[in-house]
Amino acid sequence: MKLVWQPATVVAIEARTSMVKSFFFRLPRPLSFIPGQHMDVRLTAPDGYEAQRSYSIASAPNGTDRIELAVELLQDGEVSPFFFDTVAVGDEIELRGPIGGHFMWSVDDGGPVLLVGGGSGVVPLACMLRYRAARRSAVPVALVYSARTASDLIFGDELRMLRARRDGFHFIPTLTRETNPAPGHRVGRIDAALLNDALMLLPSPPKLVFVCGANAFVETAADVLLGLGVPPAAIRTERYGE
Amino acid sequence: MATRGFSGRSRGTAADQPGRLPPGQFLTADFPVLSAGPTPHIAREDWQLEFRVGPRPIKSWSWGDFIRLPITKATPDIHCVTKWSKFDTNWEGVSIQDLLVDAALEPPTGFTLAHSYDGYSTNVPVKDLLGGRAIIAIAYDGKPIAAEHGGPARLLVPHLYFWKSAKWVKGLQFTDRDEAGFWELRGYHMYGDPWQEQRYSGD
């Protein structure tokens, strides 16, 4: 079954952090997907030159024709600056998807689940959590989310609100450049102590672990988790950029 | 469909060489790391490469056996399905052709599955491995391949999307039919020609 390029209309744009904006699209038809999957985006210049990139779907699958993609601005990028500087509500952007057959979690896959995200790597993990909330699931999940400062936590308010439900979801943000963290936020890079604390919040060893972020972050997190005894086969990684 | 307001950035060296970048790709000077799971660490003294026909082992090489074989150097462009391309990458290894000669083996079927130490697999037709089109690489830029880039040894078959260049390779299995490997089972194209933009099944 061929994934075709579809023209999607930008219906809203929302700043999430200083470097991340959400773009809300209306697709020609409803989209079915599994949290963790992404969409490919294609920009075409008048001379036919194409630029393509992939963005994880941020919104939970809900059977509608609306999806949210969260785009992080890369200073030397070609596509993200275009999104930040030029794309406006009403514009048509070509998308295709959903893509990805491994880094996905549907509530029915079970748990417990450990999610580890760095920076914009939280986006597919937030999608998994949003879907879990929509399904009113009590599958135990812990999210370790590393960002520079509290204002860099994408979907920070929403994640704190989900934590407040006390339904088996544990939110462990850690801030690497914060000097004065608010309550409920740790300081420092991910390490064995932090990840062990997260594992201890789950009622039993995780069935699945999803790690997403820049390569160095993912490599560190995966090595630490292996050192803590998590089986390699339980760990799924998605590495952004360099 | 032209995208309103998009003209693309100055295309750098790619603009000087029209037709060198496959459709939908962008040129990078980095070497991004992508994988489905954690990086396995295999010591050279434990490493082995095995050729099998179906379930039957035919020939295996230890690291010591392997490095006594003729070395092939290659400087191909490489293209990842995640859209980045890198030009003139420097590799050294042993060609599949030379391995077959050393094994005194004529390919018994038209299809192979490459297997990796972490359980990964990917299918490549035999014709795409012969004639110097593919090597088992052990060095990148003159140094041993870093673990996160697939060391100690990886398959290198650069005319296909780079997920076909299986990292941490431990064996090549000849199969009767074209068998889907890890990503092929998960929605990616069975062949993966970047020039036909064969990223996903159905492309």
Interface residues (C-beta under 8 A of the other chain):
Chain A: M1 K2 L3 P7 R42 L43 T44 A45 P46 Y49 E50 A51 Q52 R53 S54 E78 F82 T86 V87 D91 E92 I93 E94 I99 G100 G101 H102 F103 N215 E219 A222 D223 L225 L226 P232 A233 I235 R236 T237 R239 G241 E242
Chain B: M1 A2 T3 R4 G5 F6 S7 G8 R9 R11 P23 G24 Q25 F26 D30 P32 V33 L34 S35 A36 G37 P38 T39 P40 T82 K83 D118 G119 E148 F182 W183 L185 R186 G187 Y188 Y200 S201 G202 D203
